[in-house]
Amino acid sequence: MKYKSCKDLEASLYVGPNEIRSCCQRFFYKGKMRGDAKLIDIKNDVTPTSQDIIFARKKIFNHIQDNKSESCTGCPFIYETEKKPEFNSEISHLSIEHHSVCNLRCNYCSETYYGGKRSKYNVVEFIKYLSDTKSFNNCKQVVWGGGEPTLDKSFELIINEIDKYANPNIYHRVFTNSVRYHNSVTEFLKKGLIKIVTSIDAGTEKTFKLVRGRDKFYNVFENLKKYSEANPHSVTIKYILTEQNLDEDELESFVLNCIKYNLKNCCYQISMNYKFENLELTLLKSIAYLMGKFKSNGIRKFFCDDHIAARFKKLTFDEKMIIKDYLIEKNITDVLLEDDNLESLNIFGAGDIAKNLLDKSSIQNKINNIEIFDNDPNKIGTMVNGIKIKKPDEILNNDYKIYISVAQSYDEIHSSLIKLNVDKKRIVSGLFL
């Protein structure tokens, strides 16, 4: 017998102001946006326990088997297994979105994240419940979302409290809009306790106000400069492509401002409005153009996230020619990782982005030697598309180019490769068509 399950359902937790969810995936199925699978509704201000989490996970799992989970039906991350998962309260990924107070109004967002809701339960107490049952033993990171997490007066307190109870190897990834400067963020960056992600989504004041809802364009750049001075390798700058910020002038202005404010050594994440159902050629051209501007300005640490990877369709020959002609016209051919010229390649990261890359491009047919590496000991020795996953240090056994196929931990993996004395020139960023 085969079972249908989901890694997020088994080991992820998203803490909202009035609910606990198992994921933050959003996808279209039969013309309807789905995802954000809810585990628990918070009622009467009662703080959930570890047992509540276990019960809720089992309930959704059973609904998935019967095709009764509306949130999960059609989800691309559902997988089949012959072994029935043993559900517990273990958490490998924790996301804290315990309020929806925000000082921006992004046009791709919703009241779920800026509606002004406060926590209906004691979040610190909830974290302690989970810690007492050793739920964080294998947890590597806590992700802070929003609302704007730094607006919470207890932001600094909660981080310190979590670290008292949780796995000492946990680090915190804070999604902050950087509209306001916080000294605690700088201090945590200096200690290596947190990493921050800030989405700018514009190259000009006018577009920033249109996309993000307030005239704070230069405030964000000024604050990011201060945070970068504390630890640039723990700062990721994100650009979410929308209908309003796709044109070439906007993208070029964005990159030039990043250089102006000394943000060259930060990581850069390219994403897209999750409400886009398809990845059109126009959007793909904008992605390529932005990558080209990064490279021409000496920015080397950039990547596309899973929103783009999950929707990257297999291009036809004619579509590939359109993209290639565009790259030639704009003199940015160096963003195309020409699989015809690569005889060998290392892919670091054996998750969904890697699988999408192997499934939806033709690199397995054109590259003779492909090796895959991952930090997760549970993946070592298993297979992805017929390729055995190897340990990270084995990447030193060859001199192939390295493509980092992850999103949230890109900066961490890039740093780990440098610590292994991998030549930076081996690490490549760009597009496989």
C-alpha positions as a Markdown table, in Angstrom:
| # | Residue | x | y | z |
|---|---|---|---|---|
| 1 | Met | 0.0 | 0.0 | 0.0 |
| 2 | Lys | 1.2 | 3.5 | -0.8 |
| 3 | Tyr | 0.6 | 6.6 | 1.3 |
| 4 | Lys | 0.6 | 10.2 | 0.3 |
| 5 | Ser | 2.4 | 12.5 | 2.6 |
| 6 | Cys | 4.3 | 15.8 | 2.8 |
| 7 | Lys | 7.6 | 16.8 | 4.5 |
| 8 | Asp | 6.1 | 20.0 | 5.8 |
| 9 | Leu | 3.2 | 18.2 | 7.4 |
| 10 | Glu | 5.6 | 15.7 | 9.0 |
| 11 | Ala | 8.0 | 18.3 | 10.5 |
| 12 | Ser | 7.2 | 21.9 | 9.8 |
| 13 | Leu | 5.3 | 24.4 | 12.0 |
| 14 | Tyr | 4.0 | 27.9 | 11.1 |
| 15 | Val | 2.9 | 29.8 | 14.2 |
| 16 | Gly | 0.2 | 32.4 | 13.4 |
| 17 | Pro | -1.6 | 34.9 | 15.6 |
| 18 | Asn | -4.8 | 32.8 | 15.7 |
| 19 | Glu | -3.8 | 29.5 | 14.1 |
| 20 | Ile | -1.0 | 27.0 | 13.6 |
| 21 | Arg | -0.3 | 25.8 | 10.1 |
| 22 | Ser | 1.8 | 23.1 | 8.6 |
| 23 | Cys | 3.1 | 25.0 | 5.5 |
| 24 | Cys | 3.2 | 28.3 | 3.7 |
| 25 | Gln | 3.0 | 26.8 | 0.2 |
| 26 | Arg | 0.6 | 28.4 | -2.3 |
| 27 | Phe | -0.3 | 26.8 | -5.6 |
| 28 | Phe | -3.1 | 26.7 | -8.1 |
| 29 | Tyr | -5.2 | 23.6 | -8.7 |
| 30 | Lys | -8.2 | 23.6 | -11.0 |
| 31 | Gly | -8.1 | 27.4 | -11.1 |
| 32 | Lys | -8.1 | 27.9 | -7.4 |
| 33 | Met | -5.3 | 29.0 | -5.1 |
| 34 | Arg | -4.7 | 26.5 | -2.4 |
| 35 | Gly | -2.1 | 25.7 | 0.3 |
| 36 | Asp | -1.4 | 27.2 | 3.8 |
| 37 | Ala | -2.7 | 24.0 | 5.4 |
| 38 | Lys | -4.2 | 24.7 | 8.8 |
| 39 | Leu | -3.4 | 22.4 | 11.7 |
| 40 | Ile | -5.1 | 24.2 | 14.6 |
| 41 | Asp | -7.5 | 27.1 | 15.2 |
| 42 | Ile | -6.7 | 28.9 | 18.4 |
| 43 | Lys | -9.8 | 29.1 | 20.6 |
| 44 | Asn | -10.5 | 30.8 | 23.9 |
| 45 | Asp | -6.8 | 32.0 | 24.0 |
| 46 | Val | -5.7 | 28.4 | 24.9 |
| 47 | Thr | -2.1 | 27.8 | 24.1 |
| 48 | Pro | -1.7 | 24.5 | 22.1 |
| 49 | Thr | 0.4 | 21.6 | 23.3 |
| 50 | Ser | 2.7 | 19.1 | 21.6 |
| 51 | Gln | -0.1 | 16.5 | 21.7 |
| 52 | Asp | -2.4 | 18.9 | 19.9 |
| 53 | Ile | 0.2 | 19.2 | 17.1 |
| 54 | Ile | 0.5 | 15.4 | 16.8 |
| 55 | Phe | -3.3 | 14.9 | 16.6 |
| 56 | Ala | -3.7 | 17.6 | 14.0 |
| 57 | Arg | -0.9 | 16.2 | 11.8 |
| 58 | Lys | -2.5 | 12.8 | 11.8 |
| 59 | Lys | -5.9 | 14.2 | 11.0 |
| 60 | Ile | -4.7 | 16.1 | 7.9 |
| 61 | Phe | -2.7 | 13.0 | 6.8 |
| 62 | Asn | -5.8 | 10.9 | 6.9 |
| 63 | His | -7.7 | 13.6 | 4.9 |
| 64 | Ile | -5.0 | 13.6 | 2.3 |
| 65 | Gln | -5.4 | 9.8 | 1.8 |
| 66 | Asp | -9.1 | 10.3 | 1.2 |
| 67 | Asn | -8.6 | 13.4 | -1.0 |
| 68 | Lys | -10.6 | 15.4 | 1.6 |
| 69 | Ser | -8.0 | 18.0 | 2.4 |
| 70 | Glu | -8.9 | 21.0 | 0.2 |
| 71 | Ser | -5.7 | 22.8 | 1.2 |
| 72 | Cys | -3.5 | 20.0 | 0.1 |
| 73 | Thr | -5.3 | 18.6 | -3.0 |
| 74 | Gly | -3.1 | 19.1 | -6.1 |
| 75 | Cys | -0.1 | 20.2 | -4.1 |
| 76 | Pro | 3.1 | 19.6 | -6.0 |
| 77 | Phe | 5.0 | 18.8 | -2.8 |
| 78 | Ile | 2.8 | 15.7 | -1.9 |
| 79 | Tyr | 4.9 | 12.6 | -2.3 |
| 80 | Glu | 4.1 | 8.8 | -2.2 |
| 81 | Thr | 5.7 | 6.4 | 0.2 |
| 82 | Glu | 5.2 | 2.7 | 1.0 |
| 83 | Lys | 6.1 | 3.4 | 4.7 |
| 84 | Lys | 3.4 | 5.2 | 6.7 |
| 85 | Pro | 4.9 | 8.2 | 8.5 |
| 86 | Glu | 5.0 | 8.1 | 12.3 |
| 87 | Phe | 3.7 | 11.5 | 13.3 |
| 88 | Asn | 5.1 | 13.2 | 16.4 |
| 89 | Ser | 5.8 | 16.8 | 17.5 |
| 90 | Glu | 9.3 | 16.9 | 16.0 |
| 91 | Ile | 10.0 | 20.2 | 14.2 |
| 92 | Ser | 12.8 | 20.6 | 11.6 |
| 93 | His | 11.5 | 24.0 | 10.5 |
| 94 | Leu | 9.7 | 26.6 | 12.7 |
| 95 | Ser | 8.2 | 29.7 | 11.3 |
| 96 | Ile | 6.9 | 32.4 | 13.7 |
| 97 | Glu | 4.3 | 34.8 | 12.2 |
| 98 | His | 2.6 | 35.4 | 15.6 |
| 99 | His | 1.1 | 38.8 | 14.7 |
| 100 | Ser | 0.1 | 40.7 | 11.5 |
| 101 | Val | 1.2 | 44.2 | 12.4 |
| 102 | Cys | 3.1 | 45.8 | 9.6 |
| 103 | Asn | 4.2 | 49.3 | 8.5 |
| 104 | Leu | 4.0 | 48.5 | 4.8 |
| 105 | Arg | 1.1 | 47.6 | 2.5 |
| 106 | Cys | 2.7 | 45.5 | -0.3 |
| 107 | Asn | 0.3 | 45.1 | -3.3 |
| 108 | Tyr | 1.1 | 41.3 | -3.5 |
| 109 | Cys | 0.3 | 40.8 | 0.2 |
| 110 | Ser | -2.9 | 40.3 | 2.1 |
| 111 | Glu | -4.5 | 41.1 | 5.5 |
| 112 | Thr | -3.2 | 37.8 | 6.7 |
| 113 | Tyr | 0.2 | 39.5 | 7.1 |
| 114 | Tyr | -0.8 | 43.2 | 7.8 |
| 115 | Gly | -4.2 | 43.0 | 9.3 |
| 116 | Gly | -3.1 | 44.1 | 12.8 |
| 117 | Lys | -3.8 | 40.9 | 14.6 |
| 118 | Arg | -2.0 | 40.2 | 17.9 |
| 119 | Ser | -1.3 | 36.7 | 19.3 |
| 120 | Lys | -4.3 | 35.1 | 21.0 |
| 121 | Tyr | -2.0 | 32.9 | 23.1 |
| 122 | Asn | 1.4 | 32.9 | 24.8 |
| 123 | Val | 3.9 | 32.2 | 22.1 |
| 124 | Val | 6.8 | 31.9 | 24.5 |
| 125 | Glu | 4.8 | 29.3 | 26.5 |
| 126 | Phe | 4.0 | 27.4 | 23.3 |
| 127 | Ile | 7.7 | 27.3 | 22.5 |
| 128 | Lys | 8.5 | 26.0 | 25.9 |
| 129 | Tyr | 5.9 | 23.2 | 25.6 |
| 130 | Leu | 7.6 | 22.1 | 22.4 |
| 131 | Ser | 11.0 | 22.3 | 23.9 |
| 132 | Asp | 10.0 | 20.3 | 26.9 |
| 133 | Thr | 9.0 | 17.4 | 24.6 |
| 134 | Lys | 12.3 | 17.7 | 22.7 |
| 135 | Ser | 10.6 | 18.9 | 19.5 |
| 136 | Phe | 13.5 | 21.1 | 18.6 |
| 137 | Asn | 16.3 | 18.6 | 18.9 |
| 138 | Asn | 16.8 | 18.4 | 15.1 |
| 139 | Cys | 15.6 | 22.0 | 14.3 |
| 140 | Lys | 18.3 | 24.1 | 12.5 |
| 141 | Gln | 16.5 | 27.4 | 12.0 |
| 142 | Val | 13.6 | 29.5 | 13.1 |
| 143 | Val | 12.0 | 31.8 | 10.5 |
| 144 | Trp | 10.4 | 35.0 | 11.6 |
| 145 | Gly | 7.7 | 36.4 | 9.3 |
| 146 | Gly | 4.9 | 38.8 | 9.7 |
| 147 | Gly | 3.6 | 41.2 | 10.0 |
| 148 | Glu | 6.9 | 43.0 | 10.5 |
| 149 | Pro | 8.5 | 40.9 | 13.3 |
| 150 | Thr | 10.7 | 43.7 | 14.6 |
| 151 | Leu | 7.7 | 45.8 | 15.5 |
| 152 | Asp | 6.7 | 43.4 | 18.3 |
| 153 | Lys | 8.0 | 44.9 | 21.6 |
| 154 | Ser | 8.9 | 41.3 | 22.7 |
| 155 | Phe | 10.9 | 40.5 | 19.5 |
| 156 | Glu | 14.3 | 40.5 | 21.3 |
| 157 | Leu | 12.9 | 38.8 | 24.3 |
| 158 | Ile | 11.3 | 35.9 | 22.3 |
| 159 | Ile | 14.5 | 35.3 | 20.4 |
| 160 | Asn | 16.5 | 35.0 | 23.7 |
| 161 | Glu | 13.8 | 32.8 | 25.2 |
| 162 | Ile | 13.7 | 30.4 | 22.3 |
| 163 | Asp | 17.5 | 30.0 | 22.5 |
| 164 | Lys | 17.2 | 29.1 | 26.2 |
| 165 | Tyr | 15.0 | 26.1 | 25.4 |
| 166 | Ala | 15.8 | 25.0 | 21.9 |
| 167 | Asn | 18.7 | 23.3 | 20.1 |
| 168 | Pro | 21.7 | 25.6 | 20.6 |
| 169 | Asn | 22.6 | 25.2 | 16.9 |
| 170 | Ile | 19.4 | 26.9 | 15.8 |
| 171 | Tyr | 19.7 | 30.2 | 14.0 |
| 172 | His | 17.0 | 32.7 | 13.3 |
| 173 | Arg | 16.1 | 33.9 | 9.8 |
| 174 | Val | 14.2 | 37.2 | 10.2 |
| 175 | Phe | 12.1 | 38.5 | 7.3 |
| 176 | Thr | 12.2 | 42.2 | 8.0 |
| 177 | Asn | 11.2 | 45.1 | 5.7 |
| 178 | Ser | 14.1 | 47.2 | 7.2 |
| 179 | Val | 11.9 | 50.3 | 7.2 |
| 180 | Arg | 13.0 | 51.0 | 10.8 |
| 181 | Tyr | 16.5 | 50.5 | 12.1 |
| 182 | His | 16.7 | 48.2 | 15.2 |
| 183 | Asn | 19.9 | 48.0 | 17.2 |
| 184 | Ser | 19.0 | 44.6 | 18.4 |
| 185 | Val | 19.1 | 43.3 | 14.8 |
| 186 | Thr | 22.6 | 44.7 | 14.4 |
| 187 | Glu | 23.8 | 43.1 | 17.6 |
| 188 | Phe | 22.2 | 39.7 | 16.7 |
| 189 | Leu | 23.9 | 39.9 | 13.3 |
| 190 | Lys | 27.3 | 40.6 | 14.9 |
| 191 | Lys | 26.8 | 37.5 | 17.2 |
| 192 | Gly | 25.9 | 35.3 | 14.2 |
| 193 | Leu | 22.6 | 34.5 | 15.9 |
| 194 | Ile | 20.3 | 35.8 | 13.1 |
| 195 | Lys | 20.2 | 36.2 | 9.3 |
| 196 | Ile | 17.9 | 38.7 | 7.7 |
| 197 | Val | 15.9 | 38.8 | 4.5 |
| 198 | Thr | 14.6 | 42.1 | 3.2 |
| 199 | Ser | 12.5 | 42.5 | 0.0 |
| 200 | Ile | 12.9 | 45.7 | -1.9 |
| 201 | Asp | 11.1 | 45.0 | -5.1 |
| 202 | Ala | 11.9 | 48.3 | -6.8 |
| 203 | Gly | 14.7 | 50.4 | -8.2 |
| 204 | Thr | 13.0 | 53.8 | -7.7 |
| 205 | Glu | 11.1 | 55.7 | -5.1 |
| 206 | Lys | 8.0 | 55.8 | -7.3 |
| 207 | Thr | 7.8 | 52.1 | -7.9 |
| 208 | Phe | 8.7 | 51.3 | -4.2 |
| 209 | Lys | 5.7 | 53.3 | -3.1 |
| 210 | Leu | 3.5 | 51.6 | -5.7 |
| 211 | Val | 4.6 | 48.0 | -4.8 |
| 212 | Arg | 5.3 | 48.3 | -1.1 |
| 213 | Gly | 2.8 | 51.0 | -0.2 |
| 214 | Arg | 4.9 | 53.7 | 1.5 |
| 215 | Asp | 7.5 | 56.2 | 0.6 |
| 216 | Lys | 10.4 | 54.5 | 2.5 |
| 217 | Phe | 12.7 | 53.5 | -0.4 |
| 218 | Tyr | 15.9 | 55.2 | 0.8 |
| 219 | Asn | 15.2 | 54.4 | 4.5 |
| 220 | Val | 15.4 | 50.7 | 3.6 |
| 221 | Phe | 18.7 | 51.1 | 1.7 |
| 222 | Glu | 20.2 | 53.1 | 4.6 |
| 223 | Asn | 19.2 | 50.6 | 7.2 |
| 224 | Leu | 20.4 | 47.7 | 5.1 |
| 225 | Lys | 23.8 | 49.4 | 4.7 |
| 226 | Lys | 24.1 | 49.5 | 8.5 |
| 227 | Tyr | 23.1 | 45.8 | 8.9 |
| 228 | Ser | 25.5 | 44.8 | 6.1 |
| 229 | Glu | 28.3 | 46.6 | 7.9 |
| 230 | Ala | 27.6 | 44.3 | 10.8 |
| 231 | Asn | 27.6 | 41.1 | 8.8 |
| 232 | Pro | 27.0 | 41.2 | 5.0 |
| 233 | His | 27.0 | 37.4 | 4.6 |
| 234 | Ser | 24.0 | 37.2 | 6.8 |
| 235 | Val | 21.9 | 39.7 | 4.8 |
| 236 | Thr | 19.8 | 38.6 | 1.9 |
| 237 | Ile | 18.2 | 41.2 | -0.4 |
| 238 | Lys | 15.1 | 40.0 | -2.2 |
| 239 | Tyr | 13.4 | 41.2 | -5.4 |
| 240 | Ile | 9.9 | 39.9 | -5.9 |
| 241 | Leu | 8.9 | 40.4 | -9.6 |
| 242 | Thr | 5.5 | 41.9 | -10.1 |
| 243 | Glu | 3.7 | 43.5 | -13.0 |
| 244 | Gln | 4.9 | 46.9 | -11.8 |
| 245 | Asn | 8.6 | 46.3 | -11.5 |
| 246 | Leu | 9.6 | 44.2 | -14.4 |
| 247 | Asp | 11.1 | 46.7 | -16.8 |
| 248 | Glu | 14.8 | 47.0 | -17.5 |
| 249 | Asp | 15.3 | 50.5 | -16.2 |
| 250 | Glu | 13.7 | 49.6 | -12.9 |
| 251 | Leu | 15.9 | 46.5 | -12.5 |
| 252 | Glu | 19.1 | 48.4 | -13.5 |
| 253 | Ser | 18.3 | 51.1 | -11.0 |
| 254 | Phe | 17.8 | 48.6 | -8.2 |
| 255 | Val | 21.2 | 47.0 | -8.8 |
| 256 | Leu | 22.9 | 50.4 | -9.0 |
| 257 | Asn | 21.4 | 51.4 | -5.7 |
| 258 | Cys | 22.6 | 48.2 | -4.1 |
| 259 | Ile | 26.1 | 49.1 | -5.3 |
| 260 | Lys | 25.8 | 52.7 | -4.1 |
| 261 | Tyr | 24.9 | 51.5 | -0.6 |
| 262 | Asn | 27.8 | 49.0 | -0.4 |
| 263 | Leu | 25.6 | 45.9 | -0.5 |
| 264 | Lys | 27.7 | 44.0 | -3.0 |
| 265 | Asn | 28.6 | 41.2 | -0.6 |
| 266 | Cys | 25.1 | 40.4 | 0.4 |
| 267 | Cys | 23.1 | 37.5 | -1.1 |
| 268 | Tyr | 20.3 | 38.2 | -3.6 |
| 269 | Gln | 17.1 | 36.3 | -3.9 |
| 270 | Ile | 15.0 | 36.5 | -7.1 |
| 271 | Ser | 11.3 | 35.6 | -6.5 |
| 272 | Met | 7.9 | 36.3 | -8.1 |
| 273 | Asn | 4.5 | 37.3 | -7.0 |
| 274 | Tyr | 2.9 | 34.0 | -5.9 |
| 275 | Lys | -0.4 | 35.1 | -7.4 |
| 276 | Phe | 1.2 | 34.6 | -10.9 |
| 277 | Glu | -0.1 | 31.2 | -12.0 |
| 278 | Asn | 2.4 | 30.8 | -14.8 |
| 279 | Leu | 6.0 | 31.7 | -15.5 |
| 280 | Glu | 5.8 | 33.6 | -18.8 |
| 281 | Leu | 8.6 | 34.4 | -21.2 |
| 282 | Thr | 8.4 | 38.1 | -20.2 |
| 283 | Leu | 9.1 | 37.2 | -16.6 |
| 284 | Leu | 11.9 | 34.9 | -17.6 |
| 285 | Lys | 13.5 | 37.7 | -19.6 |
| 286 | Ser | 13.3 | 40.0 | -16.6 |
| 287 | Ile | 15.0 | 37.3 | -14.4 |
| 288 | Ala | 17.8 | 36.9 | -16.9 |
| 289 | Tyr | 18.2 | 40.7 | -17.2 |
| 290 | Leu | 18.5 | 41.1 | -13.4 |
| 291 | Met | 21.0 | 38.3 | -13.3 |
| 292 | Gly | 23.0 | 40.0 | -16.0 |
| 293 | Lys | 23.1 | 43.3 | -14.1 |
| 294 | Phe | 24.2 | 41.5 | -11.0 |
| 295 | Lys | 27.1 | 39.9 | -12.8 |
| 296 | Ser | 28.2 | 43.1 | -14.6 |
| 297 | Asn | 28.3 | 44.9 | -11.3 |
| 298 | Gly | 30.3 | 42.2 | -9.5 |
| 299 | Ile | 27.5 | 40.7 | -7.5 |
| 300 | Arg | 28.0 | 36.9 | -7.6 |
| 301 | Lys | 25.7 | 35.5 | -4.9 |
| 302 | Phe | 22.3 | 35.4 | -6.4 |
| 303 | Phe | 19.6 | 32.7 | -6.9 |
| 304 | Cys | 16.0 | 32.0 | -7.9 |
| 305 | Asp | 13.8 | 30.7 | -5.1 |
| 306 | Asp | 11.3 | 27.9 | -5.0 |
| 307 | His | 8.4 | 30.1 | -6.2 |
| 308 | Ile | 10.1 | 30.3 | -9.5 |
| 309 | Ala | 11.6 | 26.8 | -9.5 |
| 310 | Ala | 8.2 | 25.2 | -8.9 |
| 311 | Arg | 6.7 | 27.0 | -11.9 |
| 312 | Phe | 9.6 | 26.8 | -14.3 |
| 313 | Lys | 8.0 | 25.0 | -17.3 |
| 314 | Lys | 10.1 | 23.0 | -19.8 |
| 315 | Leu | 10.7 | 25.4 | -22.6 |
| 316 | Thr | 10.2 | 24.5 | -26.2 |
| 317 | Phe | 13.0 | 24.9 | -28.7 |
| 318 | Asp | 11.5 | 28.1 | -30.1 |
| 319 | Glu | 11.1 | 29.6 | -26.6 |
| 320 | Lys | 14.7 | 28.8 | -25.8 |
| 321 | Met | 15.8 | 30.6 | -29.0 |
| 322 | Ile | 13.7 | 33.6 | -28.0 |
| 323 | Ile | 15.5 | 33.8 | -24.6 |
| 324 | Lys | 18.9 | 33.2 | -26.2 |
| 325 | Asp | 18.3 | 35.9 | -28.8 |
| 326 | Tyr | 17.3 | 38.3 | -26.0 |
| 327 | Leu | 20.4 | 37.6 | -24.0 |
| 328 | Ile | 22.6 | 38.2 | -27.1 |
| 329 | Glu | 20.7 | 41.4 | -27.8 |
| 330 | Lys | 21.3 | 42.7 | -24.2 |
| 331 | Asn | 24.9 | 41.3 | -24.1 |
| 332 | Ile | 24.2 | 39.3 | -21.0 |
| 333 | Thr | 24.9 | 35.8 | -22.4 |
| 334 | Asp | 27.0 | 35.0 | -19.3 |
| 335 | Val | 23.9 | 34.4 | -17.2 |
| 336 | Leu | 23.0 | 31.4 | -19.3 |
| 337 | Leu | 24.7 | 28.3 | -17.9 |
| 338 | Glu | 25.1 | 26.7 | -21.3 |
| 339 | Asp | 24.8 | 23.0 | -20.7 |
| 340 | Asp | 26.3 | 22.4 | -24.1 |
| 341 | Asn | 29.6 | 23.8 | -22.8 |
| 342 | Leu | 29.5 | 22.0 | -19.4 |
| 343 | Glu | 30.8 | 18.4 | -19.4 |
| 344 | Ser | 30.4 | 18.1 | -15.7 |
| 345 | Leu | 28.4 | 19.7 | -12.9 |
| 346 | Asn | 28.0 | 19.6 | -9.1 |
| 347 | Ile | 24.6 | 20.4 | -7.7 |
| 348 | Phe | 24.6 | 21.3 | -4.0 |
| 349 | Gly | 21.2 | 20.8 | -2.5 |
| 350 | Ala | 19.0 | 17.7 | -3.1 |
| 351 | Gly | 15.6 | 19.3 | -2.5 |
| 352 | Asp | 12.7 | 20.4 | -4.8 |
| 353 | Ile | 14.7 | 23.0 | -6.6 |
| 354 | Ala | 17.3 | 20.4 | -7.7 |
| 355 | Lys | 14.5 | 18.0 | -8.7 |
| 356 | Asn | 12.8 | 20.7 | -10.8 |
| 357 | Leu | 16.1 | 21.6 | -12.4 |
| 358 | Leu | 16.7 | 18.0 | -13.4 |
| 359 | Asp | 13.1 | 17.3 | -14.4 |
| 360 | Lys | 12.3 | 20.5 | -16.4 |
| 361 | Ser | 15.6 | 21.2 | -18.2 |
| 362 | Ser | 17.6 | 19.0 | -20.4 |
| 363 | Ile | 20.8 | 19.0 | -18.5 |
| 364 | Gln | 20.8 | 15.3 | -17.7 |
| 365 | Asn | 20.8 | 14.6 | -21.4 |
| 366 | Lys | 23.6 | 17.1 | -22.2 |
| 367 | Ile | 26.0 | 16.9 | -19.2 |
| 368 | Asn | 28.0 | 13.7 | -19.0 |
| 369 | Asn | 28.8 | 13.9 | -15.3 |
| 370 | Ile | 26.4 | 15.3 | -12.7 |
| 371 | Glu | 27.0 | 14.8 | -9.0 |
| 372 | Ile | 24.6 | 15.9 | -6.2 |
| 373 | Phe | 25.6 | 16.9 | -2.6 |
| 374 | Asp | 23.6 | 17.7 | 0.5 |
| 375 | Asn | 24.2 | 18.6 | 4.2 |
| 376 | Asp | 21.3 | 16.4 | 5.4 |
| 377 | Pro | 22.7 | 13.1 | 6.6 |
| 378 | Asn | 19.3 | 11.4 | 6.0 |
| 379 | Lys | 19.7 | 12.1 | 2.3 |
| 380 | Ile | 23.3 | 10.9 | 1.9 |
| 381 | Gly | 23.3 | 7.7 | -0.2 |
| 382 | Thr | 19.7 | 8.1 | -1.5 |
| 383 | Met | 18.9 | 8.9 | -5.1 |
| 384 | Val | 17.6 | 11.9 | -7.1 |
| 385 | Asn | 16.7 | 11.1 | -10.7 |
| 386 | Gly | 19.1 | 8.2 | -10.6 |
| 387 | Ile | 22.0 | 10.2 | -9.1 |
| 388 | Lys | 23.3 | 9.2 | -5.6 |
| 389 | Ile | 23.6 | 12.0 | -3.1 |
| 390 | Lys | 27.0 | 12.5 | -1.6 |
| 391 | Lys | 28.5 | 14.1 | 1.5 |
| 392 | Pro | 29.5 | 17.8 | 1.3 |
| 393 | Asp | 33.3 | 17.3 | 1.7 |
| 394 | Glu | 33.3 | 14.9 | -1.3 |
| 395 | Ile | 32.9 | 17.9 | -3.5 |
| 396 | Leu | 36.6 | 18.4 | -3.1 |
| 397 | Asn | 37.2 | 15.1 | -5.0 |
| 398 | Asn | 36.5 | 16.9 | -8.4 |
| 399 | Asp | 36.9 | 20.3 | -9.9 |
| 400 | Tyr | 33.5 | 20.6 | -11.5 |
| 401 | Lys | 31.5 | 23.9 | -11.4 |
| 402 | Ile | 29.1 | 24.1 | -8.5 |
| 403 | Tyr | 25.4 | 25.1 | -8.7 |
| 404 | Ile | 23.7 | 25.8 | -5.4 |
| 405 | Ser | 20.1 | 24.6 | -5.7 |
| 406 | Val | 18.5 | 25.9 | -2.5 |
| 407 | Ala | 16.7 | 29.0 | -1.5 |
| 408 | Gln | 16.5 | 29.7 | 2.3 |
| 409 | Ser | 19.9 | 28.3 | 3.1 |
| 410 | Tyr | 21.8 | 29.6 | 0.1 |
| 411 | Asp | 24.0 | 31.9 | 2.2 |
| 412 | Glu | 24.8 | 29.1 | 4.6 |
| 413 | Ile | 25.8 | 26.7 | 1.9 |
| 414 | His | 27.9 | 29.3 | 0.1 |
| 415 | Ser | 29.8 | 30.0 | 3.3 |
| 416 | Ser | 30.3 | 26.3 | 4.0 |
| 417 | Leu | 31.8 | 25.8 | 0.6 |
| 418 | Ile | 34.3 | 28.6 | 1.2 |
| 419 | Lys | 35.2 | 27.1 | 4.5 |
| 420 | Leu | 36.0 | 23.9 | 2.6 |
| 421 | Asn | 38.5 | 26.0 | 0.6 |
| 422 | Val | 36.4 | 25.6 | -2.5 |
| 423 | Asp | 37.6 | 28.1 | -5.2 |
| 424 | Lys | 34.9 | 30.8 | -5.4 |
| 425 | Lys | 35.2 | 30.7 | -9.2 |
| 426 | Arg | 33.7 | 27.2 | -9.2 |
| 427 | Ile | 30.4 | 28.5 | -7.7 |
| 428 | Val | 28.1 | 29.5 | -10.6 |
| 429 | Ser | 24.8 | 31.4 | -10.7 |
| 430 | Gly | 22.5 | 31.8 | -13.6 |
| 431 | Leu | 19.9 | 30.0 | -15.8 |
| 432 | Phe | 19.6 | 26.5 | -17.2 |
| 433 | Leu | 17.2 | 26.5 | -20.1 |
